[in-house]
Amino acid sequence: MNKQTSKLIKLGFYRHFKGNIYRVLHLAKDSETEQYFVVYQPQYGDMDVWIRPLSMFDETIERDGKIFKRFTFLGENIDTGNASKDD
């Protein structure tokens, strides 16, 4: 990542508000819209690579009267041996 994108989001591991862990691999920029997307991979299941708009990945949401981040940064390196909340 360059200086500009490194300020947008850190590469590393994040916990989704539902409990599962995901690894952010890259930030990508759409060539037509110049919108940033987060390239990420679940640390469970088939581990396909997914993208999500940065604005959605980094948003604050409200559920059951509580306000929190959709994804919470855990660190650049973590033990993902038990990454799924459903294990």
C-alpha positions in Angstrom: 0.0 0.0 0.0 1.1 3.5 -0.6 1.0 6.4 1.9 -2.5 7.5 0.9 -4.2 4.0 1.1 -2.3 3.1 4.3 -4.3 5.8 6.1 -7.6 4.4 5.0 -7.3 0.9 6.6 -4.7 -1.4 8.0 -3.8 -4.7 6.5 -4.3 -7.6 8.9 -7.0 -9.4 10.8 -10.4 -8.1 11.7 -13.3 -9.6 13.7 -16.8 -9.1 12.1 -19.5 -8.0 14.5 -21.0 -11.5 14.2 -17.8 -13.0 15.4 -15.9 -14.5 12.5 -12.3 -13.4 11.6 -11.2 -12.1 8.3 -7.9 -11.1 6.9 -7.6 -7.9 4.9 -5.2 -8.6 2.0 -5.2 -5.4 0.0 -7.0 -2.2 -0.8 -8.1 -1.9 -4.5 -9.3 1.1 -6.4 -11.9 0.8 -9.1 -10.6 2.1 -12.4 -13.9 3.6 -13.5 -15.2 5.1 -10.2 -12.0 5.4 -8.2 -13.9 4.0 -5.3 -11.8 2.0 -2.8 -12.6 -1.7 -2.1 -11.2 -3.9 0.6 -9.9 -7.3 -0.6 -10.4 -9.8 2.2 -10.5 -13.5 3.0 -12.5 -15.3 5.7 -10.3 -17.4 8.0 -12.8 -20.3 8.0 -14.7 -22.4 5.4 -13.6 -22.4 1.8 -11.5 -19.1 2.3 -12.6 -17.6 -1.0 -11.3 -14.0 -1.6 -14.0 -11.3 -1.4 -14.2 -7.6 -1.9 -16.4 -5.0 -0.2 -16.5 -1.2 -0.6 -14.2 0.4 1.9 -17.1 2.7 3.1 -19.1 -0.4 4.0 -16.2 -2.3 5.5 -15.3 0.6 7.8 -18.8 1.7 8.7 -20.4 2.0 12.1 -23.7 0.1 12.3 -26.5 -0.2 14.8 -28.1 -3.5 15.9 -30.4 -4.0 18.8 -29.9 -0.5 20.0 -26.1 -0.9 20.1 -23.7 1.1 17.9 -20.4 -0.5 16.8 -18.0 -1.0 13.9 -18.8 -3.7 11.3 -15.2 -4.9 11.5 -12.8 -4.4 14.4 -9.0 -4.5 13.8 -7.3 -7.3 15.8 -3.7 -6.9 14.5 -1.3 -7.6 11.7 -0.7 -11.2 12.9 -2.9 -13.4 15.0 -3.4 -17.1 15.7 -6.4 -18.1 13.6 -6.6 -21.7 14.7 -10.1 -21.1 16.1 -11.3 -18.3 13.8 -14.9 -19.3 13.4 -17.4 -18.3 16.1 -19.3 -21.4 15.3 -16.5 -24.0 16.1 
